[in-house]
Amino acid sequence: MIEATFPLFGVTFVVLIVLPGFALLAKLGLVLLERDEAGGPLRGLTLRYVLLTGSSVLPIAWLLSAGLHQAETGTSGLACLFDDATSELCFEPGFFALVLALTILASSIRVILRHREGAPVASNDALLGRLARIISSDPMLTGLRDRVVVTDRNGFALGTHGLLKPRVFVGITFAAQLSDEMLASALGHEAEHVRALDPLRYLLIHLALSMNPFGRFLLEPHAARWQAAREAHCDREAVILGAAPLPLAEAIVRAARPAREIVALGAPDTEVLKFRIGMLLAFSERAPARGHRGPSTFPVALGLLLIVLLLPHHSGTDALDVLHTSAEHALIYFWR
């Protein structure tokens, strides 16, 4: 295979074979987790999230790291730049990493732009004063101080935007339909989104799916179920911290519509809406108890990513060589 062929056909092989294969493995794990009726639909959210994102992010991270830091000689990419004797051998893995990175970037642009969309901030002194009064009088909402703004965008209800410093956007028309108790309960739901950096969490899961265009159809139903469970989890956390379940249920019903918001109070899916409302009705009769939280999502994900990125520094080039050979055999098979 000539030097320029492997970077192109290697990336094609990754997109068509490797990533869908990892998606299939992740799907098998997700099916087993979702069938665990004893745990309930809100259990195992961290593990399900790691499977959904890791099935794309981890193999891509390893391949990028291997391409940048390994050459056929086993030397690092930095050594390749200064060693003329091995520079030719470094072209293929380096160019492969570049083509793979550009492919991932191209597939991610649409998702990134969608998540950057936010509602325009409006000025409404009466509503801002009302929100400030509700937040200051409720210890559950302490984390929302200076993080709540209002918007006059048509049809907007309630949603959280912002990756590292999320803010809660409240629709002026929507807020006018709610009592103070309903609005406080709805803000309690959004406070959990803010605390857990859910806009960033949702962006990462959508990016992971976009990186795997031929395997995402295997994982999209599980991602939708995970997101629905995450919203229900925020409902439960709000009630545990003091939100009134029945006013929260009524606020969810009023916010429910085919929303364009990614992290929002309402539920566009009828079955998800029924589940959340039924859960809150049950909470009105019996207060929920917080189960075992398990490990936090971001430390687990970052730890796995760090391990994968460092592996090429301490292992040989066998896996990259297998990819090279497989892509070459596939090219020969389809070319003849």
Summary of the structure (lengths in Angstrom):
residues: 336
radius of gyration: 23.8
end to end distance: 14.2
largest distance: 75.3
contacts: 1091
relative contact order: 0.15
helix: 70%
strand: 4%
